[in-house]
């Protein structure tokens, strides 16, 4: 089993620069690499010689393989990240399921899985429709222009996750500020520490209040489990961060993509039954959680290569979701595509726990937005829309839009 193809030099760095004028497309180099070698040697910033996976089948296989670890302390980062302590990442904080393996991960997952079922999340549709209508009403009153992120994309998932967890919605700005700091790769070590400490301090107080006086919400339910106060606070922070940031970016970036693809927007408007397929295609096409990372716990043979124990593998989810071997014509946004099987929520035991909630939120919010404002359009040139290029969650910082006043 060859560890490298003869004469093939390791990639010197992870491609991160997206093509100019194409805010929805991955770096062009990734497509060329995927075609030539879906698994290739790559040199990491700390000197580690690891791997980059770009092919759909390869990425999916690694995500499903328990011989690859998600533990942060085993990882070598594929890009330089300010604020990361010398020597690499520390172990995942208590409650952070993303950076854990079984059995710790399994314990948390079992406690939460039943609370995010398809049936339960679909039952929230009526409440989501109310929340969405309220924010559209507010936009219309203040119009005829708005920042779609601030007025619509952020508050809807924020209010929903706060209601589910039993967190006061009035405190949402605190969570969003801390979450943004933690996901922004430009944040310093001090800024990250302060954000984490501030979030944990708040959640410890909230958990104590829920134990003393339980209410009808998920966090109160969890206080009856065997979770410690520290675990409850950590898990609450993890769920808040996941529920606030990712879906907000999908709603905003999805709206941006539809505005830039008027034929697809017309299809969504004209065919309400297309909403489910549209959500899956937007998740595939945009892949806002664009890059993953795993570390081999033992030697693994894959795609004609030997990945040695201790070697990190960077997973380009955005490249995998544009693989023509899995999705023909992948660089086109096609709402009629059967995009099932995409990796927008990951795959395997770490597949996004809240994916059904995110689906329902997008399914309700996006059609309602374009139904309320048929003439919705960008208020700035597309190239002036500020993109989140320094975050592990891609999207837009703001999306200025306008419409014709009634």
MIRO-77573 format. One record per residue: residue in three letters; x, y, z of N, C-alpha, C in turn. Coordinates in steps of 0.02 Angstrom, whole numbers, plus 50000, padded with zeros to 5 digits. Example, Ala and Ser with C-alpha at 12.3 -4.5 7.8 and 13.67 -1.06 7.14 Angstrom:
<torvos>
ALA506604971650390506154977550390506604983550390
SER506424988850354506844994750357506455000250394
</torvos>
This chain:
<torvos>
UNK500434994050000500005000050000500445006250000
UNK500385010249947500785016349941500515021849986
UNK500955025350021500745031050062500695037350019
UNK501065037749964501025043349919501125040849848
UNK500805044049800500935042249730501635044649711
UNK502005040549675502685042449656502695049149618
UNK503135053549638503225059949604502715065249621
UNK502235063649663501735068549682501945072049746
UNK502025078649742502235082549800501645084049845
UNK501755084149910501205085949955500955093049941
UNK500325094149949500035100849942500345105249996
UNK500545111249978500905115550025500445119150074
UNK499795119850056499325123450100498615121850077
UNK498145122550123497435121550107497195127550065
UNK496905126350005496625131949966496025135050003
UNK496045141550012495505144950048495225150950010
UNK495545153049956495315159049921494775157349870
UNK494185160049880493635158749834493705162949771
UNK493445160549715493515164249652493155171049655
UNK493475176049628493195182849628492515182949593
UNK492035186349624491375186949594490945180749601
UNK491175175749637490795169449646490745167849720
UNK490325171449757490305170749830490015164149854
UNK489745160149808489445153749829489885147749812
UNK490435148949776490845143449752491455142249797
UNK491655135949805492265134449842492885136849803
UNK493465136949836494085138549799494155134049738
UNK494345136949682494375133249619494885127549622
UNK495415128349661495935123149665495655116549692
UNK495135117049732494865110949762494565106249709
UNK494245109149658493955104949605494505101249567
UNK495045104749552495605101549516495905095949558
UNK495995097249622496265092049667495785086049671
UNK495145087449676494655082049681494665077549620
UNK494755080549561494765076749499495395072549494
UNK495965075249517496605071749511496725066849568
UNK496615069049629496735064949688496245066849743
UNK495715062949751495225064649803495505064049874
UNK496095061049881496445060849945497185062149930
UNK497445067649957498125069749940498495071850003
UNK499145070850002499565073150056499545080750060
UNK499555083450122499555090750130499985092550191
UNK500385097750182500795100350236500385105450277
UNK500365104450342499985108950386500435114650411
UNK500135120150434500535125950454501055124350509
UNK500905119450552501385117750605501915112750583
UNK501915111150518502405106550491502155099350485
UNK501595097950515501305091150512501165089150440
UNK501325082950422501175080350356500545075950362
UNK499995078850342499355075350346499045074450278
UNK498375075250275498015073750214497455078850203
UNK497245079350139496655083150121496205078650079
UNK495575077950099495085074050063494575078650030
UNK494475077849965494015082149927493455078449892
UNK493535071949881493025067949846492455066049892
UNK491855065949865491265064349905491325057549939
UNK491485052449900491515045649929492045045249983
UNK492605048449972493155048250021492965051850085
UNK492695057850079492505061750138491965058050177
UNK491465055450143490925051850176491175045650213
UNK491645042150181491915036150212492285037750277
UNK492665043250277493045045150337492565047350392
UNK492045051150374491565053350424491205047450458
UNK491135041950422490775036150449491225031250485
UNK491875032350484492375027450508492585029150579
UNK492445024750626492615025950697493365025650710
UNK493755023750660494485023850669494765030850662
UNK494335035650645494545042650642494215046350700
UNK494615050250735494395053750795494195060950781
UNK493725063450821493525070450819493815074450877
UNK494235071450917494495074850977494965080550957
UNK494825086450983495205092350965495945091650981
UNK496105088751038496805088551060497245084151016
UNK496935080050972497325075850927497425079150859
UNK497115084750848497095087850781497685092550768
UNK497875092850705498315098050680497885102450635
UNK497885108950647497445113450610497705114750540
UNK497265114650489497495115550420497625122750401
UNK497425127550443497565134550431497795137650496
UNK498155143050491498375146550551497785150250582
UNK497685149150647497125152150683497395156050742
UNK497345162650742497565166550800497185164350862
UNK497535164450918497205162850981497245155551000
UNK497505151250956497595144250974498235143451013
UNK498215140451072498815139751113499365136051076
UNK499995137751092500555134251062500515126851082
UNK500615122551033500555115451046499895112551024
UNK499435116950999498805114450972498205115851015
UNK497655112950995497025114051030496995110151095
UNK496665112951145496525109151206495955104251194
UNK495835099751240495265095251235494615099151235
UNK494105096151207493445099451203493205101151273
UNK492925107151281492625108851346492015104351360
UNK491845103751422491275099551441490645101651402
UNK490315096851372489705098251335489795099351261
UNK490415100351238490535101651167490575094951131
UNK490015092751103489965086151072490385085551009
UNK490525091050976490895090950913491595088050923
UNK491895089350980492595087350991492665081051033
UNK492165076851034492175070751075492085064551032
UNK492345058951057492225052451028491785048451076
UNK491565042551053491225037851097491725035651152
UNK491485034251213490785033951235490515040651260
UNK490945045751271490705052151297490185055151250
UNK490345055151185489885057951136489225054151136
UNK489255047551140488655043451138488185045151196
UNK488465046251255488065047751314487655054151303
UNK487975059351278487615065551266487105064751209
UNK487315061351157486885060551098486235056951116
UNK486285051751156485685048051176485195052451216
UNK485465056851257485045061251297484655066151254
UNK484955068151197484675073451157484305071151094
UNK484475065151070484205063051005483445063251002
UNK483115061051055482385060851055482055067651057
UNK482445072851071482165079551075482195083251009
UNK482535080250958482605083550893482365079150836
UNK481855075050849481595070650797481235074650743
UNK481145071450685480775074650630480075076550653
UNK479735071950689479055073350711479025079350757
UNK479475079650805479475085150853479625091850819
UNK480095091750773480285097950741479735100350693
UNK479405095750659478855097750614478275100450654
UNK478205098150716477665100750759477765108050776
UNK478375110550766478525117550781478345122150723
UNK478115119350668477995123350607477535129250620
UNK476985128050655476505133450666476825139150706
UNK477205137450757477545142750796478055146450753
UNK478415142750711478905145950666478555150650617
UNK477975148650593477605152950547477405159450582
UNK477215159050645477045165050683477645169650691
UNK478205166750711478815170550721479035173950656
UNK479015170050602479215172750536478755178450515
UNK478105177550523477625182850504477735189150545
UNK477885188350609478015194150652478605198150627
UNK479135194750607479735198250584479645201250515
UNK479255197950474479095200950408478655207150417
UNK478195206850464477785212750479478225218550501
UNK478695217150544479145222350570479565225250513
UNK479815220850469480195223350411479775227950368
UNK479155225850356478715229850313478565236650344
UNK478465236850409478335243250443478935247950439
UNK479525245250445480135249450446480405250750376
UNK480175247050327480455247150259480445253850225
UNK480605253950161480685248250117481405245750108
UNK481795245350161482465242550157482635239550225
UNK483125235050225483325231850288483975228050278
UNK484305226650333484845221750333484505215150349
UNK484485210650301484115204450309484405200050364
UNK485045200650378485345196750432485065198950499
UNK485095205450511484875208150576484115207850585
UNK483745209250532483015209750537482655203050532
UNK482985198050502482615191950486483005185550499
UNK483595184850471483955178450474484195176750544
UNK484435181650581484675180250649484105179250700
UNK483615183650703483125183050757482675176950754
UNK482535174250695482075168650692482375162350725
UNK482965159950704483255154150739483445155750811
UNK483625161950825483805163750894483195163050939
UNK482625165650917482025165150958481805157850966
UNK481885153950913481675146950915482105142850964
UNK482765143550960483205139651004483135142051076
UNK483025148551085482915151051153482275148251183
UNK481745147851144481125144951169481205137551184
UNK481555133851141481645126751152482045125251215
UNK482565129251226483005128051283482735131351347
UNK482295136151339482045139751398482505145351419
UNK482805148651369483265154151381482915160751364
UNK482945165851406482625172151390482875175151324
UNK482405176551280482595179251215482935186051221
UNK482785189551275483095196151286483855195551292
UNK484105189651307484825188651316485175186451252
UNK484805186251196485085183451134485705187151110
UNK485735193851121486305197651096486945195251129
UNK486905193551193487485190851228487725184451195
UNK487255179851180487445173451150487745174551081
UNK487425178851041487675179950973488365183150973
UNK488475187651019489135190851023489665185751040
UNK489535181651091490025176651111490115171351057
UNK489575169251025489625164150973490035166650914
UNK489915172850894490305175850839491045176050855
UNK491205177850917491915178050938492225171150933
UNK491855165950954492135159250955492195156150886
UNK491795158350837491825155550769492265159750722
UNK492455165750743492865170050701493595168250711
UNK493925165950657494615163650662495105169350675
UNK494865175550672495305181250687495315182950761
UNK494875179750801494845181250873495485179050908
UNK495715183050954496315181350992496155176251046
UNK496675173351075496575168551128496205171751187
UNK496385178051203496055181551258495315182651243
UNK495155184451181494455185651162494045179251166
UNK494345173751143494005167351146493875165251218
UNK494375166051259494315164151329493765168251363
UNK493765174751350493265179051381492565177351358
UNK492495175751292491835173851266491585167451298
UNK492025162451302491835156151332491655156951406
UNK492075160751442491955161851513491305165551525
UNK491165170651484490545174351492489935170151479
UNK489975165951427489405161651410489295156451465
UNK489835153551491489765148451543489505151351608
UNK489725157351625489485160551686488725161451683
UNK488485163851627487765164851619487385158251623
UNK487635153151589487285146751586487275143151653
UNK487815143851692487815140851759487255143851801
UNK487155150351796486615153551833485935151251808
UNK485875150451743485235148251714485075141051735
UNK485585136651734485475129651754485245129351827
UNK485565133251870485365133451941484635135551947
UNK484435140451907483745142851909483255137451885
UNK483455133651833483025128351806482955122651856
UNK483495121151892483445115951943482975118051999
UNK483005124352017482595126852072481855127352052
UNK481745129751991481055130651967481015128451893
UNK480925121951881480895119451812480305122451773
UNK480415123551709479885125951665479825121051607
UNK479365122251561479235117651506479715118951449
UNK480335116451455480835117551403481365112051407
UNK481805111851357482295106551352482805106751408
UNK483035112551427483545113051479483265110551546
UNK482645112251561482335109751622482275102151620
UNK482085099451562482045092151555482715088851570
UNK483255091851546483915088951554484145089151627
UNK483865093551667484065093851738483835087651776
UNK483375083751746483155077551779483585071651759
UNK484085072651715484545067351694485125066851744
UNK485615062751727486205062051770486755067051754
UNK486595072051712487095077051695487255081551755
UNK487895083051762488105087651815487935094851795
UNK487985099451842487855106451826488335108951773
UNK488965106951777489455109051728489285106251659
UNK489055099951656488865096951592488245100451564
UNK487765101951606487165105351584487325112251554
UNK487765115851588487955122451563488345121951498
UNK488795116951494489185116051433488755113951375
UNK488305109351387487865106951334487375112351312
UNK487135116351360486705121951343487055126951299
UNK487675128451315488065133051273488185130351204
UNK488335123951200488445120651135487815121051091
UNK487235119551120486605119651083486415126751062
UNK486535131451107486385138451090486795140851031
UNK487445139451035487895141650981487705138550915
UNK487555132050916487375128550854486715131150827
UNK486235132450872485575134650850485545141750826
UNK486015145850849486005152950831486355154350764
UNK486965151850758487405154250704487305150750638
UNK487275144250638487275140650575486635141850535
UNK486065141250567485435142150530485345149450508
UNK485555154150550485525161150529485915162350465
UNK486505159250461486905160050400486605156550341
UNK486275150750352485955147350297485365151450270
UNK484975154450314484415158550291484655164550251
UNK485145168150278485405174150245485765172450180
UNK486215167550184486605165850125486155162450073
UNK485655158750096485185155750050484785160950013
UNK484575166250049484215171650016484655175149965
UNK485285176249983485765179349937485835175049873
UNK485905168549882485975164049824485355164149779
UNK484775164349809484155164549769484085171149733
UNK484275176649765484245183149731484725183449672
UNK485265179649676485755179549621485595174249569
UNK485065170249581484845165149533484095165949523
UNK483895171149487483175172849481482745167349452
UNK483025163149409482625157649381482445152649436
UNK482915151349482482775146749536482295149849587
UNK482365156349598481905159749642481195159549614
UNK481135160449549480485160149516480175153149524
UNK480585148049520480345141149529480085140149600
UNK480445142749650480225142049719479575145749731
UNK479515151749702478895155649710478305152149677
UNK478435149249618477885146449579477685139449599
UNK478115136049637477975129049656478085128249731
UNK477595129649772477685129049845477915122149867
UNK477725116949830477915110149849478665108849838
UNK479005113649808479715112949795480135114649857
UNK479825117049910480195119649967480675114649998
UNK480455108450007480885103450038481505102149996
UNK481415101249931481995100149887482445106249885
UNK482135112149886482525118349884482995118849944
UNK482745117050003483155117350063483755112750057
UNK483635106550034484195101850028484705104249976
UNK484475107049922484935109449870485345115449895
UNK485025119949931485395125649959485915123250009
UNK485745118350050486225115650097486825112650061
UNK486695109050007487235106149967487655111549933
UNK487305115949898487635120949856488055125749897
UNK487825127749956488175132749995488675129750044
UNK488505124050075488955120550122489315125550167
UNK488935129050209489235134450249489715131750302
UNK489595125650329490095122350371490555118650324
UNK491055122350298491405120350237491975115350246
UNK492255114950307492855110950317492815107150383
UNK492995100850381493025096750442493725094150453
UNK493815090650508494485088250525494415081950567
UNK494805076950550494825070550587495565068550595
UNK495675064150644496345061450655496315053950660
UNK496755050450624496755043150625496985040550693
UNK496595035950721496775032750785497215026650774
UNK497195023950713497595018250694497735018750619
UNK498165014550594498315014550522497685012750483
UNK497535016650431496935015550390497125015650317
UNK496935010550280497045010350208496435013250173
UNK496535018250131495975021550097496205024550031
UNK495825023249979495965026049912496685024749889
UNK496945018949905497625017249883498165020449925
UNK497995023349981498475026550026498445023350095
UNK498985024150132499005022050201499025028350245
UNK498485029450280498465035050328498695032250395
UNK499245034850420499545032250480499205034950543
UNK499215031150596498945033350660499265039950680
UNK498855044650701499105051150722499085056350667
UNK498965054350605498935059250550498245062350544
UNK498235068950536497605072550529497375072650456
UNK496725072350446496435072750379495935078450378
UNK496075083350336495605088950326495075086750276
UNK494445087850293493885085750251493565091850220
UNK493625092550154493315098250120492605096250102
UNK492145097950148491435096350136491165100250077
UNK491415106350067491185110350011491395107249944
UNK491995104449941492215101149880491825094649869
UNK491705090949923491335084649918490625085749893
UNK490315091049915489625092549894489585095349824
UNK490165096749793490185098849723490495093349679
UNK490515087249703490835081749666490355079449611
UNK490555080049547490105078049493489965070649491
UNK490385066549523490255059349526489655057849570
UNK489475062449614488885061449658488305066049638
UNK488475072149616487965077049597488125079849528
UNK487825077249475487975079749408487835087249402
UNK488265090649365488195097949358488205101449425
UNK488685099949468488645102049539488715109449551
UNK488995113149504489115120249515488515124649500
UNK487975121549478487355125249465486875124249524
UNK486535129649544486005129149593485375126749557
UNK485135120849575484565117849541484085115349594
UNK483555119149608483095117349662482695111049648
UNK482705108649585482355102449569482805096349576
UNK483435097649593483905092149602483715087949664
UNK483815081449660483745077049718484415077149755
UNK484485081749802485125082749835485205078749899
UNK484775073749909484835069649968485515066249970
UNK485775065450030486445062550037486995067650040
UNK486825074050033487335079250038487645079250108
UNK488225082450113488595082450176488545089150212
UNK488025092950197487945099450228487865099050304
UNK487605093350328487555092150400488065087150424
UNK488565085750383489045080650400488755073750387
UNK489045068650421488835061750411489115057750470
UNK488805052050483489045047750537488795049850605
UNK489145047750657488895048950725488895056250744
UNK489285060350709489305067550725488855071650679
UNK488435068350639487985072150596487565076950639
UNK487465082850613487145088250651486505086050687
UNK486505086750753485945084650794485325088850779
UNK485405095250765484845099750754484645100550681
UNK484835095750639484715096650567483965097150551
UNK483545093550587482825093850572482545100650590
UNK482785103550644482565110350663482785115350609
UNK483405114850587483665119350535483255118750471
UNK483075112650452482675111550392481995115050398
UNK481665114150455481005117150464481055124750462
UNK481575127550494481655134850495481765137550425
UNK482185134250385482295136550316481675135650273
UNK481345130050283480745128450243480195133550253
UNK480145136150314479635141150329479875148150309
UNK480485149950329480715156850323480815159150251
UNK481155155250210481335157650144480725158550098
UNK480275153650091479685154950049479265160750074
UNK479205161450141478795166850168479105173650152
UNK479765174150156480115180450140479955182650069
UNK480025178250021479945180149951479205180749932
UNK478765177549969478055178549957477825185449981
UNK478095187550038477905194150066478195199850024
UNK478805199049999479135204349961479315201849891
UNK478825201749845478955199049778479505202749740
UNK479605209149757480115213149722480755213849763
UNK480865209349812481465209749853482095209349809
UNK482575213649824483195213749786483755216549829
UNK484365215449807484935218149843484935225749840
UNK485135228849895485175236149897485875238649881
UNK486335233949872487025235649854487235230949797
UNK487795232549766488055228149715488265221449748
UNK488175215849713488335209349743489035208949773
UNK489515212049740490205211749765490305215949828
UNK489815220049846489865224049906489575220649967
UNK489255214849958488985211150015489575208350055
UNK489625209950120490195207750160490145200350179
UNK490645196550158490645189250169491035187350230
UNK490845181850262491195179250321491755174650297
UNK492285177450273492825173550245493315171050298
UNK493275173450359493735171450412493385167550467
UNK492885163750449492495160050498492445152750475
UNK492385148250524492275141250504491545140050485
UNK491125145150491490445145050463490405150650412
UNK490355148750348490355153750295489665156950290
UNK489635162950263489005166450255489115173750242
UNK488655177950263488695185150254488655188550322
UNK489035193950331488975197950392488325201850393
UNK488145204350335487515207950326487275207050255
UNK486635208150243486365207650176485855213250165
UNK486095219050141485645224750129485165223250072
UNK484515223850086484005222550035483505228350035
UNK483145228649980482615233649974482035230649935
UNK481475234049935480885231749899480445237749883
UNK479935236749844479475242249827478955243149882
UNK478925249249908478425250649960477725250149933
UNK477265247749974476575247049953476265253849941
</torvos>
